[in-house]
Amino acid sequence: MKVCAITMVYRDYWALSQWYAHYSRHLGAANLYIVSHGSDAKVSELCPAANIITVPRDTLAGFDRKRADLLNSLQDSLGVVFDWVIRTDADELICLDPEHHTSFTAFFETVNGSAVFALGINVVEGPDERPVDDSVGCLSVRRNAVFSGHYSKAWAVKRGTHLVRHGIVSDDKDDFRIPVGVYLMHLKYASMKALAAVNADRMDVASGEEPGLPGKAWLDAEADAKKFVKRFNSLEPVEWCKASLDAYNAVSSHSVVDGGIVRASSIRLDLRTTLPDWFKYC
């Protein structure tokens, strides 16, 4: 069983460091592919043993469509030599509960079909927590989290299956598979220092004049972050076993087919919790 991982990045250095350390540990750095959107020596510095692919950043017109087409083409090419291609954003780590899955390769041996989804979790920096040092694994120190239907994304595919808008290209609801004990850890809110830099870049991109740029979520990135933190702080924590079971039942039973794309429903889950200790070592 051969598995690789691919991501695309622009300046999100803290998240990229987390991505590289996590997937290097599980897959080996030689099996990691990073698409750098524009030439950036810092990417190679942070990920010295990964395969770096640099693409031009001379225009951002049609940003989302071009990005999806590029990454789907690259993952198809990688699928010639790898059985499975993991594809996440740089701020997304897939974690496997050791009570259910011993490794990525062992997990994929059990998967039927050509794509797999994960239960989404936003990891959050608490108001009394210190910033995460660049050399420290985020999940070894962050415990605050809230489940997310929106980030219950497709994250791994076989050759020929394409990822679009958090789902896969398909008209069949049966292609929505979300195994027990598989989590997509979204680190956007896990470092407020890193988030401030990323939001500045996103607002700059979205405020441009070219057609097809990212929309309101990027244009209002700073306000959206404040809104998320306010909502998170208003939630009462729920014990992990109950929160994870309730979240799994809600997400796994609410898939949608929308314009030829199968994905999880973006239901809002008011399930704040504390991550169990096994995440520190995943």
Accessible surface in RSA format (square Angstrom, percent):
REM  Atomic radii and reference values for relative SASA: ProtOr
REM  Chains: A
REM  Algorithm: Lee & Richards
REM  Probe-radius: 1.40
REM  Slices: 20
REM RES _ NUM      All-atoms   Total-Side   Main-Chain    Non-polar    All polar
REM                ABS   REL    ABS   REL    ABS   REL    ABS   REL    ABS   REL
RES MET A   1    88.99  46.1  25.67  17.0  63.32 150.8  28.48  24.2  60.50  80.2
RES LYS A   2   115.18  56.2 111.06  68.1   4.11   9.8  73.41  66.1  41.76  44.5
RES VAL A   3     7.91   5.2   0.90   0.8   7.00  16.9   0.90   0.8   7.00  19.0
RES CYS A   4     0.00   0.0   0.00   0.0   0.00   0.0   0.00   0.0   0.00   0.0
RES ALA A   5     0.17   0.2   0.17   0.3   0.00   0.0   0.17   0.2   0.00   0.0
RES ILE A   6     0.15   0.1   0.08   0.1   0.07   0.2   0.08   0.1   0.07   0.2
RES THR A   7     0.52   0.4   0.00   0.0   0.52   1.2   0.52   0.7   0.00   0.0
RES MET A   8    17.68   9.2   9.01   6.0   8.67  20.6   9.02   7.7   8.66  11.5
RES VAL A   9     7.56   5.0   1.39   1.3   6.17  14.9   6.98   6.1   0.58   1.6
RES TYR A  10    73.76  34.4  55.98  31.9  17.78  46.3  39.70  29.8  34.06  42.0
RES ARG A  11   115.67  48.6 105.59  53.8  10.08  24.0  15.35  21.0 100.32  60.8
RES ASP A  12    22.29  15.6  19.98  19.9   2.31   5.5  10.28  24.2  12.01  12.0
RES TYR A  13    71.74  33.5  68.79  39.1   2.95   7.7  54.29  40.8  17.45  21.5
RES TRP A  14    24.35   9.8  18.30   8.9   6.04  14.2  20.75  11.1   3.59   5.8
RES ALA A  15     1.92   1.8   1.92   3.0   0.00   0.0   1.92   2.7   0.00   0.0
RES LEU A  16     0.08   0.0   0.08   0.1   0.00   0.0   0.08   0.1   0.00   0.0
RES SER A  17    20.17  17.0  14.39  19.2   5.78  13.3  12.76  27.2   7.41  10.4
RES GLN A  18     9.15   5.1   5.95   4.3   3.20   7.6   1.44   3.1   7.71   5.8
RES TRP A  19     0.64   0.3   0.64   0.3   0.00   0.0   0.28   0.2   0.36   0.6
RES TYR A  20    30.77  14.4  30.77  17.5   0.00   0.0  24.73  18.6   6.03   7.4
RES ALA A  21    51.83  47.7  43.24  66.7   8.59  19.5  48.93  68.9   2.91   7.7
RES HIS A  22     6.37   3.5   5.48   3.8   0.90   2.3   3.80   3.9   2.57   3.0
RES TYR A  23     0.00   0.0   0.00   0.0   0.00   0.0   0.00   0.0   0.00   0.0
RES SER A  24    27.48  23.2  18.55  24.8   8.93  20.6  18.73  39.9   8.75  12.3
RES ARG A  25   147.97  62.1 111.35  56.8  36.62  87.2  75.90 103.7  72.07  43.7
RES HIS A  26    73.18  40.0  41.94  29.2  31.23  79.9  33.11  34.1  40.07  46.6
RES LEU A  27    20.00  11.1   3.28   2.3  16.72  42.0   9.77   6.9  10.23  27.5
RES GLY A  28    31.07  38.3   0.00   N/A  31.07  38.3  28.65  78.6   2.43   5.4
RES ALA A  29    20.08  18.5  13.82  21.3   6.26  14.2  13.82  19.5   6.26  16.6
RES ALA A  30    75.57  69.5  63.01  97.2  12.56  28.6  64.87  91.4  10.70  28.3
RES ASN A  31    46.31  31.9  46.31  44.7   0.00   0.0   0.00   0.0  46.31  44.8
RES LEU A  32     0.00   0.0   0.00   0.0   0.00   0.0   0.00   0.0   0.00   0.0
RES TYR A  33    39.59  18.5  39.59  22.5   0.00   0.0  16.51  12.4  23.08  28.5
RES ILE A  34     0.00   0.0   0.00   0.0   0.00   0.0   0.00   0.0   0.00   0.0
RES VAL A  35     0.00   0.0   0.00   0.0   0.00   0.0   0.00   0.0   0.00   0.0
RES SER A  36     2.64   2.2   2.64   3.5   0.00   0.0   0.75   1.6   1.88   2.6
RES HIS A  37    21.26  11.6  19.55  13.6   1.71   4.4   7.33   7.6  13.93  16.2
RES GLY A  38    12.19  15.0   0.00   N/A  12.19  15.0  11.40  31.3   0.78   1.8
RES SER A  39   108.52  91.7  74.66  99.6  33.86  78.0  37.77  80.4  70.75  99.1
RES ASP A  40    37.06  26.0  23.06  23.0  13.99  33.1  16.27  38.3  20.78  20.7
RES ALA A  41    88.37  81.3  69.27 106.9  19.10  43.5  77.47 109.1  10.90  28.9
RES LYS A  42    78.12  38.1  74.66  45.8   3.45   8.2  35.38  31.8  42.73  45.5
RES VAL A  43     1.51   1.0   1.51   1.4   0.00   0.0   1.51   1.3   0.00   0.0
RES SER A  44    53.96  45.6  50.02  66.8   3.93   9.1  31.53  67.1  22.43  31.4
RES GLU A  45   119.08  68.4  93.22  70.5  25.86  61.6  46.27  89.5  72.81  59.4
RES LEU A  46    45.18  25.2  31.37  22.4  13.82  34.7  34.39  24.2  10.79  29.0
RES CYS A  47     0.71   0.5   0.00   0.0   0.71   1.7   0.00   0.0   0.71   0.8
RES PRO A  48   102.46  74.7  68.65  62.6  33.81 122.9  72.68  60.0  29.78 185.1
RES ALA A  49    59.45  54.7  39.97  61.7  19.48  44.3  49.05  69.1  10.40  27.6
RES ALA A  50    14.54  13.4   0.00   0.0  14.54  33.1   0.14   0.2  14.40  38.1
RES ASN A  51    55.04  38.0  49.70  48.0   5.34  12.9  14.28  34.4  40.76  39.4
RES ILE A  52    54.31  30.9  22.06  16.4  32.25  77.7  22.06  15.9  32.25  87.5
RES ILE A  53    57.00  32.4  53.72  40.0   3.28   7.9  57.00  41.0   0.00   0.0
RES THR A  54    77.85  55.4  48.83  49.5  29.01  69.1  31.37  42.1  46.48  70.3
RES VAL A  55    22.71  14.9  21.74  19.7   0.97   2.3  22.71  19.7   0.00   0.0
RES PRO A  56   104.07  75.8  84.87  77.4  19.19  69.8  94.98  78.4   9.09  56.5
RES ARG A  57    57.23  24.0  32.55  16.6  24.68  58.8  22.13  30.2  35.10  21.3
RES ASP A  58   127.91  89.6  85.34  84.9  42.57 100.7  46.87 110.3  81.04  80.8
RES THR A  59    56.38  40.1  45.89  46.5  10.48  25.0  43.35  58.2  13.02  19.7
RES LEU A  60    27.98  15.6  25.86  18.5   2.12   5.3  27.98  19.6   0.00   0.0
RES ALA A  61    22.14  20.4  21.78  33.6   0.35   0.8  21.78  30.7   0.35   0.9
RES GLY A  62    15.00  18.5   0.00   N/A  15.00  18.5  13.46  36.9   1.54   3.4
RES PHE A  63    21.42  10.7  16.85  10.4   4.57  11.9  20.03  12.1   1.39   4.0
RES ASP A  64    83.95  58.8  78.22  77.9   5.73  13.6  35.21  82.9  48.74  48.6
RES ARG A  65   147.95  62.1 137.80  70.2  10.15  24.2  76.00 103.9  71.95  43.6
RES LYS A  66    93.21  45.5  88.01  54.0   5.21  12.4  65.47  58.9  27.74  29.5
RES ARG A  67    61.63  25.9  58.54  29.8   3.10   7.4  10.29  14.1  51.35  31.1
RES ALA A  68    20.19  18.6  19.81  30.6   0.38   0.9  20.05  28.2   0.14   0.4
RES ASP A  69    76.28  53.4  72.61  72.3   3.67   8.7  28.08  66.1  48.20  48.1
RES LEU A  70    53.53  29.8  47.98  34.3   5.55  14.0  53.03  37.2   0.50   1.3
RES LEU A  71     2.59   1.4   2.59   1.9   0.00   0.0   2.59   1.8   0.00   0.0
RES ASN A  72     8.04   5.5   8.04   7.8   0.00   0.0   2.82   6.8   5.23   5.1
RES SER A  73    66.98  56.6  60.19  80.3   6.79  15.7  34.02  72.5  32.96  46.2
RES LEU A  74    39.71  22.1  38.82  27.8   0.88   2.2  39.56  27.8   0.15   0.4
RES GLN A  75     1.89   1.1   1.12   0.8   0.77   1.8   1.12   2.4   0.77   0.6
RES ASP A  76    31.67  22.2  31.67  31.5   0.00   0.0  14.37  33.8  17.29  17.2
RES SER A  77    70.88  59.9  58.32  77.8  12.56  28.9  32.21  68.6  38.67  54.2
RES LEU A  78    21.76  12.1  20.95  15.0   0.81   2.0  21.76  15.3   0.00   0.0
RES GLY A  79    12.94  16.0   0.00   N/A  12.94  16.0   0.50   1.4  12.44  27.9
RES VAL A  80    94.41  62.1  65.24  59.1  29.17  70.3  68.32  59.4  26.09  70.8
RES VAL A  81    85.84  56.5  71.63  64.8  14.21  34.2  79.14  68.8   6.69  18.2
RES PHE A  82    17.44   8.7  11.53   7.1   5.91  15.4  13.15   8.0   4.28  12.3
RES ASP A  83    67.48  47.3  56.40  56.1  11.08  26.2  14.25  33.5  53.23  53.1
RES TRP A  84     2.44   1.0   2.24   1.1   0.20   0.5   0.24   0.1   2.20   3.6
RES VAL A  85     1.27   0.8   1.27   1.2   0.00   0.0   1.27   1.1   0.00   0.0
RES ILE A  86     0.64   0.4   0.54   0.4   0.09   0.2   0.54   0.4   0.09   0.3
RES ARG A  87    26.67  11.2  22.00  11.2   4.67  11.1   3.90   5.3  22.77  13.8
RES THR A  88     7.22   5.1   0.34   0.3   6.88  16.4   5.06   6.8   2.17   3.3
RES ASP A  89    46.25  32.4  45.82  45.6   0.43   1.0   9.83  23.1  36.42  36.3
RES ALA A  90     5.91   5.4   3.80   5.9   2.11   4.8   3.80   5.4   2.11   5.6
RES ASP A  91    11.32   7.9  10.71  10.7   0.61   1.4   4.12   9.7   7.21   7.2
RES GLU A  92     0.50   0.3   0.50   0.4   0.00   0.0   0.00   0.0   0.50   0.4
RES LEU A  93     5.95   3.3   5.95   4.3   0.00   0.0   5.95   4.2   0.00   0.0
RES ILE A  94     0.32   0.2   0.00   0.0   0.32   0.8   0.00   0.0   0.32   0.9
RES CYS A  95     0.68   0.5   0.00   0.0   0.68   1.6   0.68   1.7   0.00   0.0
RES LEU A  96    18.23  10.2   9.20   6.6   9.03  22.7   9.20   6.5   9.03  24.3
RES ASP A  97    15.74  11.0  15.74  15.7   0.00   0.0   0.00   0.0  15.74  15.7
RES PRO A  98    77.69  56.6  60.43  55.1  17.25  62.7  61.28  50.6  16.41 102.0
RES GLU A  99   157.45  90.4 119.14  90.1  38.31  91.2  44.52  86.1 112.93  92.2
RES HIS A 100    99.18  54.2  66.96  46.5  32.23  82.4  39.88  41.1  59.31  69.0
RES HIS A 101    29.38  16.1  21.41  14.9   7.97  20.4  21.83  22.5   7.55   8.8
RES THR A 102   123.32  87.7  87.76  89.0  35.56  84.8  80.19 107.7  43.13  65.2
RES SER A 103    43.38  36.7  37.54  50.1   5.84  13.5  38.07  81.1   5.32   7.4
RES PHE A 104     5.37   2.7   3.28   2.0   2.09   5.4   3.28   2.0   2.09   6.0
RES THR A 105    58.18  41.4  57.76  58.6   0.43   1.0  38.02  51.1  20.17  30.5
RES ALA A 106    40.53  37.3  31.22  48.2   9.31  21.2  37.28  52.5   3.25   8.6
RES PHE A 107     2.89   1.4   1.61   1.0   1.28   3.3   2.84   1.7   0.06   0.2
RES PHE A 108     3.65   1.8   0.00   0.0   3.65   9.5   0.00   0.0   3.65  10.4
RES GLU A 109   116.46  66.9  86.07  65.1  30.39  72.4  34.78  67.3  81.68  66.7
RES THR A 110    96.34  68.5  67.57  68.5  28.76  68.5  68.99  92.7  27.35  41.3
RES VAL A 111    22.46  14.8   5.88   5.3  16.58  40.0   9.83   8.5  12.63  34.3
RES ASN A 112   120.73  83.3 113.12 109.3   7.61  18.3  29.77  71.7  90.96  87.9
RES GLY A 113    33.02  40.7   0.00   N/A  33.02  40.7  20.57  56.4  12.45  27.9
RES SER A 114    42.93  36.3  40.91  54.6   2.02   4.6  20.46  43.6  22.47  31.5
RES ALA A 115     0.90   0.8   0.61   0.9   0.29   0.7   0.61   0.9   0.29   0.8
RES VAL A 116     0.37   0.2   0.37   0.3   0.00   0.0   0.37   0.3   0.00   0.0
RES PHE A 117     0.00   0.0   0.00   0.0   0.00   0.0   0.00   0.0   0.00   0.0
RES ALA A 118     0.00   0.0   0.00   0.0   0.00   0.0   0.00   0.0   0.00   0.0
RES LEU A 119     3.48   1.9   3.48   2.5   0.00   0.0   3.48   2.4   0.00   0.0
RES GLY A 120     0.00   0.0   0.00   N/A   0.00   0.0   0.00   0.0   0.00   0.0
RES ILE A 121     0.04   0.0   0.04   0.0   0.00   0.0   0.04   0.0   0.00   0.0
RES ASN A 122    10.54   7.3  10.54  10.2   0.00   0.0   0.00   0.0  10.54  10.2
RES VAL A 123     0.00   0.0   0.00   0.0   0.00   0.0   0.00   0.0   0.00   0.0
RES VAL A 124     2.25   1.5   2.25   2.0   0.00   0.0   2.25   2.0   0.00   0.0
RES GLU A 125    27.60  15.8  19.55  14.8   8.05  19.2   0.46   0.9  27.15  22.2
RES GLY A 126     4.24   5.2   0.00   N/A   4.24   5.2   2.70   7.4   1.54   3.5
RES PRO A 127   120.90  88.1  78.12  71.2  42.77 155.5  91.92  75.9  28.98 180.1
RES ASP A 128   141.49  99.1 107.45 106.9  34.05  80.5  42.23  99.4  99.26  99.0
RES GLU A 129    49.01  28.1  34.07  25.8  14.94  35.6  26.77  51.8  22.24  18.2
RES ARG A 130   203.59  85.5 194.76  99.3   8.83  21.0  73.37 100.3 130.21  78.9
RES PRO A 131    91.42  66.6  74.28  67.7  17.14  62.3  74.28  61.3  17.14 106.5
RES VAL A 132    13.17   8.7   0.58   0.5  12.59  30.3   4.26   3.7   8.91  24.2
RES ASP A 133    86.18  60.4  74.27  73.9  11.91  28.2  31.85  75.0  54.32  54.2
RES ASP A 134   101.00  70.7  89.91  89.5  11.09  26.2  28.34  66.7  72.66  72.5
RES SER A 135   104.64  88.4  62.26  83.1  42.38  97.6  56.61 120.5  48.03  67.3
RES VAL A 136    54.24  35.7  49.83  45.1   4.42  10.6  54.23  47.1   0.01   0.0
RES GLY A 137    41.19  50.8   0.00   N/A  41.19  50.8  29.99  82.3  11.20  25.1
RES CYS A 138     0.92   0.7   0.00   0.0   0.92   2.2   0.00   0.0   0.92   1.0
RES LEU A 139    11.29   6.3   9.92   7.1   1.37   3.5   9.92   7.0   1.37   3.7
RES SER A 140    45.69  38.6  33.08  44.2  12.61  29.0  29.16  62.1  16.53  23.2
RES VAL A 141    67.04  44.1  50.74  45.9  16.30  39.3  55.20  48.0  11.84  32.1
RES ARG A 142     4.93   2.1   4.93   2.5   0.00   0.0   0.00   0.0   4.93   3.0
RES ARG A 143    43.84  18.4  43.83  22.3   0.01   0.0  43.34  59.2   0.50   0.3
RES ASN A 144    30.45  21.0  30.45  29.4   0.00   0.0   0.00   0.0  30.45  29.4
RES ALA A 145     0.00   0.0   0.00   0.0   0.00   0.0   0.00   0.0   0.00   0.0
RES VAL A 146     1.66   1.1   1.66   1.5   0.00   0.0   1.66   1.4   0.00   0.0
RES PHE A 147     3.07   1.5   0.00   0.0   3.07   8.0   0.00   0.0   3.07   8.8
RES SER A 148    11.01   9.3   7.72  10.3   3.30   7.6   6.68  14.2   4.34   6.1
RES GLY A 149     1.11   1.4   0.00   N/A   1.11   1.4   0.00   0.0   1.11   2.5
RES HIS A 150    90.18  49.3  86.06  59.8   4.12  10.5  64.52  66.5  25.65  29.8
RES TYR A 151    40.61  19.0  40.61  23.1   0.00   0.0  15.39  11.6  25.22  31.1
RES SER A 152     1.34   1.1   0.00   0.0   1.34   3.1   0.00   0.0   1.34   1.9
RES LYS A 153    18.54   9.0  18.54  11.4   0.00   0.0  10.44   9.4   8.10   8.6
RES ALA A 154     5.05   4.6   0.00   0.0   5.05  11.5   0.00   0.0   5.05  13.4
RES TRP A 155     0.27   0.1   0.27   0.1   0.00   0.0   0.27   0.1   0.00   0.0
RES ALA A 156     0.00   0.0   0.00   0.0   0.00   0.0   0.00   0.0   0.00   0.0
RES VAL A 157     1.11   0.7   1.09   1.0   0.01   0.0   1.09   1.0   0.01   0.0
RES LYS A 158    81.83  39.9  80.73  49.5   1.10   2.6  34.59  31.1  47.24  50.3
RES ARG A 159   149.03  62.6 123.13  62.8  25.90  61.7  32.16  43.9 116.88  70.8
RES GLY A 160    56.17  69.3   0.00   N/A  56.17  69.3  28.57  78.4  27.60  61.8
RES THR A 161    17.14  12.2  13.55  13.7   3.60   8.6   7.19   9.7   9.96  15.1
RES HIS A 162    60.04  32.8  58.80  40.9   1.24   3.2  37.28  38.4  22.76  26.5
RES LEU A 163    11.67   6.5  11.46   8.2   0.21   0.5  11.59   8.1   0.08   0.2
RES VAL A 164    39.79  26.2  35.47  32.1   4.32  10.4  39.26  34.1   0.53   1.4
RES ARG A 165   134.20  56.3 111.05  56.6  23.15  55.1  69.92  95.6  64.28  39.0
RES HIS A 166    52.61  28.8  42.84  29.8   9.78  25.0  26.55  27.4  26.06  30.3
RES GLY A 167     0.16   0.2   0.00   N/A   0.16   0.2   0.00   0.0   0.16   0.4
RES ILE A 168     3.88   2.2   3.88   2.9   0.00   0.0   3.88   2.8   0.00   0.0
RES VAL A 169    83.92  55.2  67.84  61.4  16.08  38.8  67.84  58.9  16.08  43.6
RES SER A 170    18.32  15.5   7.44   9.9  10.89  25.1  15.45  32.9   2.87   4.0
RES ASP A 171   117.50  82.3  92.11  91.7  25.39  60.0  34.37  80.9  83.13  82.9
RES ASP A 172    70.03  49.1  65.93  65.6   4.11   9.7  25.07  59.0  44.96  44.8
RES LYS A 173   114.01  55.6 104.56  64.2   9.45  22.5  59.60  53.6  54.41  58.0
RES ASP A 174   109.10  76.4  97.55  97.1  11.55  27.3  26.55  62.5  82.55  82.3
RES ASP A 175    38.13  26.7  38.13  38.0   0.00   0.0   3.70   8.7  34.43  34.3
RES PHE A 176    21.52  10.8   5.65   3.5  15.87  41.3   5.65   3.4  15.87  45.4
RES ARG A 177    75.73  31.8  71.32  36.4   4.41  10.5  33.14  45.3  42.59  25.8
RES ILE A 178    12.80   7.3   4.72   3.5   8.08  19.5   5.03   3.6   7.78  21.1
RES PRO A 179    33.83  24.7  21.68  19.8  12.15  44.2  32.68  27.0   1.15   7.2
RES VAL A 180    76.31  50.2  70.81  64.1   5.50  13.3  70.97  61.7   5.34  14.5
RES GLY A 181     4.56   5.6   0.00   N/A   4.56   5.6   0.73   2.0   3.83   8.6
RES VAL A 182     0.83   0.5   0.00   0.0   0.83   2.0   0.00   0.0   0.83   2.3
RES TYR A 183    16.89   7.9  16.89   9.6   0.00   0.0   1.65   1.2  15.24  18.8
RES LEU A 184     0.91   0.5   0.91   0.7   0.00   0.0   0.91   0.6   0.00   0.0
RES MET A 185     0.00   0.0   0.00   0.0   0.00   0.0   0.00   0.0   0.00   0.0
RES HIS A 186     3.61   2.0   3.61   2.5   0.00   0.0   0.20   0.2   3.40   4.0
RES LEU A 187     1.33   0.7   0.00   0.0   1.33   3.4   0.00   0.0   1.33   3.6
RES LYS A 188    35.39  17.3  26.60  16.3   8.78  20.9   9.11   8.2  26.27  28.0
RES TYR A 189    16.86   7.9  16.86   9.6   0.00   0.0   2.16   1.6  14.70  18.1
RES ALA A 190     0.00   0.0   0.00   0.0   0.00   0.0   0.00   0.0   0.00   0.0
RES SER A 191     4.66   3.9   4.19   5.6   0.47   1.1   0.13   0.3   4.52   6.3
RES MET A 192    58.78  30.4  52.99  35.1   5.79  13.8  42.35  36.0  16.43  21.8
RES LYS A 193   165.57  80.8 150.00  92.0  15.57  37.1 100.52  90.5  65.05  69.3
RES ALA A 194    17.03  15.7   9.05  14.0   7.98  18.1  16.52  23.3   0.51   1.4
RES LEU A 195     9.28   5.2   6.84   4.9   2.44   6.1   8.97   6.3   0.32   0.9
RES ALA A 196    64.45  59.3  50.90  78.5  13.56  30.8  57.76  81.3   6.70  17.7
RES ALA A 197    61.59  56.6  50.78  78.4  10.81  24.6  59.37  83.6   2.23   5.9
RES VAL A 198    22.23  14.6  21.22  19.2   1.01   2.4  22.22  19.3   0.01   0.0
RES ASN A 199     4.26   2.9   4.26   4.1   0.00   0.0   0.62   1.5   3.63   3.5
RES ALA A 200    56.16  51.6  48.10  74.2   8.06  18.3  50.23  70.7   5.93  15.7
RES ASP A 201    31.16  21.8  29.41  29.3   1.76   4.2   8.22  19.3  22.94  22.9
RES ARG A 202    52.07  21.9  51.77  26.4   0.30   0.7   5.17   7.1  46.90  28.4
RES MET A 203    50.86  26.3  48.89  32.4   1.96   4.7  32.50  27.6  18.36  24.3
RES ASP A 204   104.94  73.5  92.42  92.0  12.52  29.6  21.41  50.4  83.53  83.3
RES VAL A 205    10.87   7.2   6.72   6.1   4.15  10.0   9.87   8.6   1.00   2.7
RES ALA A 206    13.42  12.3   0.20   0.3  13.22  30.1   0.20   0.3  13.22  35.0
RES SER A 207    66.17  55.9  42.36  56.5  23.80  54.8  32.99  70.2  33.18  46.5
RES GLY A 208    39.31  48.5   0.00   N/A  39.31  48.5  25.26  69.3  14.06  31.5
RES GLU A 209   169.77  97.5 138.49 104.8  31.28  74.5  67.81 131.2 101.96  83.2
RES GLU A 210    68.73  39.5  58.80  44.5   9.93  23.6  33.63  65.0  35.10  28.7
RES PRO A 211   103.24  75.2  92.10  84.0  11.15  40.5 103.07  85.1   0.17   1.1
RES GLY A 212    50.03  61.7   0.00   N/A  50.03  61.7  32.37  88.8  17.66  39.6
RES LEU A 213    31.01  17.3   9.17   6.6  21.84  54.9   9.17   6.4  21.84  58.8
RES PRO A 214     9.78   7.1   4.16   3.8   5.62  20.4   5.24   4.3   4.54  28.2
RES GLY A 215    49.32  60.8   0.00   N/A  49.32  60.8  36.51 100.2  12.82  28.7
RES LYS A 216   157.75  77.0 146.27  89.7  11.48  27.3 111.32 100.2  46.43  49.5
RES ALA A 217    67.37  61.9  57.01  88.0  10.36  23.6  59.26  83.5   8.11  21.5
RES TRP A 218    60.92  24.4  60.92  29.5   0.00   0.0  42.10  22.4  18.82  30.5
RES LEU A 219    88.25  49.1  79.40  56.8   8.85  22.3  79.40  55.8   8.85  23.8
RES ASP A 220    41.42  29.0  37.28  37.1   4.13   9.8  11.84  27.9  29.58  29.5
RES ALA A 221     1.64   1.5   1.44   2.2   0.19   0.4   1.64   2.3   0.00   0.0
RES GLU A 222    90.88  52.2  90.73  68.6   0.15   0.4  22.26  43.0  68.63  56.0
RES ALA A 223    61.09  56.2  51.59  79.6   9.50  21.6  55.25  77.8   5.84  15.5
RES ASP A 224    54.89  38.4  50.83  50.6   4.06   9.6  14.55  34.3  40.33  40.2
RES ALA A 225     8.77   8.1   8.63  13.3   0.14   0.3   8.77  12.4   0.00   0.0
RES LYS A 226   140.36  68.5 131.73  80.8   8.63  20.5  85.80  77.2  54.56  58.1
RES LYS A 227   154.88  75.6 147.70  90.6   7.18  17.1  95.93  86.3  58.95  62.8
RES PHE A 228    23.12  11.6  17.93  11.1   5.19  13.5  22.69  13.8   0.43   1.2
RES VAL A 229    43.16  28.4  43.16  39.1   0.00   0.0  43.16  37.5   0.00   0.0
RES LYS A 230   162.04  79.1 154.33  94.7   7.71  18.4 102.78  92.5  59.26  63.1
RES ARG A 231    52.20  21.9  46.37  23.6   5.82  13.9  30.94  42.3  21.26  12.9
RES PHE A 232     2.97   1.5   2.29   1.4   0.69   1.8   2.90   1.8   0.08   0.2
RES ASN A 233    77.92  53.7  53.68  51.9  24.24  58.4  23.88  57.5  54.04  52.2
RES SER A 234    83.53  70.6  47.98  64.0  35.54  81.9  47.61 101.4  35.92  50.3
RES LEU A 235    26.87  15.0  21.54  15.4   5.33  13.4  22.97  16.1   3.90  10.5
RES GLU A 236   141.79  81.4 133.11 100.7   8.69  20.7  60.96 117.9  80.83  66.0
RES PRO A 237    81.78  59.6  59.14  53.9  22.64  82.3  59.36  49.0  22.41 139.3
RES VAL A 238    36.77  24.2  31.04  28.1   5.73  13.8  35.55  30.9   1.22   3.3
RES GLU A 239   115.04  66.0  96.71  73.2  18.33  43.6  76.21 147.4  38.83  31.7
RES TRP A 240    31.74  12.7  28.55  13.8   3.19   7.5  16.18   8.6  15.56  25.2
RES CYS A 241    84.33  63.8  76.91  85.8   7.42  17.4  28.17  71.4  56.15  60.5
RES LYS A 242   120.36  58.7 114.08  70.0   6.27  14.9  86.01  77.4  34.35  36.6
RES ALA A 243     0.00   0.0   0.00   0.0   0.00   0.0   0.00   0.0   0.00   0.0
RES SER A 244    13.79  11.7  12.23  16.3   1.56   3.6   2.83   6.0  10.96  15.4
RES LEU A 245   106.22  59.2 102.38  73.2   3.84   9.7 106.18  74.6   0.04   0.1
RES ASP A 246    49.04  34.4  42.73  42.5   6.31  14.9  16.09  37.9  32.95  32.9
RES ALA A 247     0.00   0.0   0.00   0.0   0.00   0.0   0.00   0.0   0.00   0.0
RES TYR A 248    53.96  25.2  53.96  30.7   0.00   0.0  33.25  25.0  20.71  25.5
RES ASN A 249    78.74  54.3  72.99  70.5   5.75  13.8  26.39  63.5  52.35  50.6
RES ALA A 250    27.31  25.1  21.09  32.5   6.22  14.2  26.93  37.9   0.39   1.0
RES VAL A 251     0.75   0.5   0.08   0.1   0.67   1.6   0.73   0.6   0.02   0.0
RES SER A 252    38.17  32.3  18.44  24.6  19.73  45.5   9.13  19.4  29.04  40.7
RES SER A 253    80.31  67.9  44.96  60.0  35.35  81.4  49.18 104.7  31.13  43.6
RES HIS A 254    89.28  48.8  84.65  58.8   4.63  11.8  58.78  60.6  30.50  35.5
RES SER A 255    17.33  14.6  11.30  15.1   6.03  13.9   0.01   0.0  17.32  24.3
RES VAL A 256    45.25  29.8  44.15  40.0   1.11   2.7  45.25  39.3   0.00   0.0
RES VAL A 257    58.93  38.8  29.34  26.6  29.59  71.3  29.34  25.5  29.59  80.2
RES ASP A 258    59.01  41.3  55.87  55.6   3.14   7.4  12.47  29.3  46.54  46.4
RES GLY A 259    76.84  94.8   0.00   N/A  76.84  94.8  42.24 115.9  34.60  77.5
RES GLY A 260    22.99  28.4   0.00   N/A  22.99  28.4  15.82  43.4   7.17  16.1
RES ILE A 261    11.40   6.5  11.40   8.5   0.00   0.0  11.40   8.2   0.00   0.0
RES VAL A 262     0.00   0.0   0.00   0.0   0.00   0.0   0.00   0.0   0.00   0.0
RES ARG A 263    50.30  21.1  50.30  25.6   0.00   0.0   8.69  11.9  41.61  25.2
RES ALA A 264     5.95   5.5   1.14   1.8   4.80  10.9   1.14   1.6   4.80  12.7
RES SER A 265    23.72  20.0  22.35  29.8   1.36   3.1   2.59   5.5  21.13  29.6
RES SER A 266    66.46  56.2  38.42  51.3  28.04  64.6  27.82  59.2  38.64  54.1
RES ILE A 267    46.83  26.6  38.22  28.5   8.60  20.7  44.34  31.9   2.48   6.7
RES ARG A 268   168.73  70.8 135.85  69.3  32.88  78.3  58.84  80.4 109.90  66.6
RES LEU A 269    13.69   7.6  10.59   7.6   3.11   7.8  12.32   8.7   1.37   3.7
RES ASP A 270    69.31  48.6  50.63  50.4  18.69  44.2  19.20  45.2  50.12  50.0
RES LEU A 271    27.32  15.2  27.32  19.5   0.00   0.0  27.32  19.2   0.00   0.0
RES ARG A 272    40.84  17.1  40.84  20.8   0.00   0.0   0.11   0.2  40.72  24.7
RES THR A 273     1.40   1.0   0.00   0.0   1.40   3.3   0.14   0.2   1.27   1.9
RES THR A 274    75.75  53.9  71.06  72.0   4.69  11.2  46.85  62.9  28.90  43.7
RES LEU A 275     3.34   1.9   0.00   0.0   3.34   8.4   0.00   0.0   3.34   9.0
RES PRO A 276    33.24  24.2  22.86  20.8  10.37  37.7  33.24  27.4   0.00   0.0
RES ASP A 277    88.05  61.7  83.14  82.8   4.91  11.6  24.52  57.7  63.53  63.4
RES TRP A 278    47.10  18.9  37.89  18.3   9.21  21.6  38.60  20.6   8.50  13.8
RES PHE A 279     1.11   0.6   0.00   0.0   1.11   2.9   0.00   0.0   1.11   3.2
RES LYS A 280    77.02  37.6  59.69  36.6  17.33  41.3  13.92  12.5  63.11  67.2
RES TYR A 281   174.01  81.2 142.61  81.1  31.41  81.7 112.93  84.9  61.09  75.3
RES CYS A 282    16.56  12.5   4.41   4.9  12.15  28.6  12.72  32.2   3.84   4.1
END  Absolute sums over single chains surface
CHAIN  1 A    12945.7      10294.1       2651.7       7131.4       5814.4
END  Absolute sums over all chains
TOTAL         12945.7      10294.1       2651.7       7131.4       5814.4
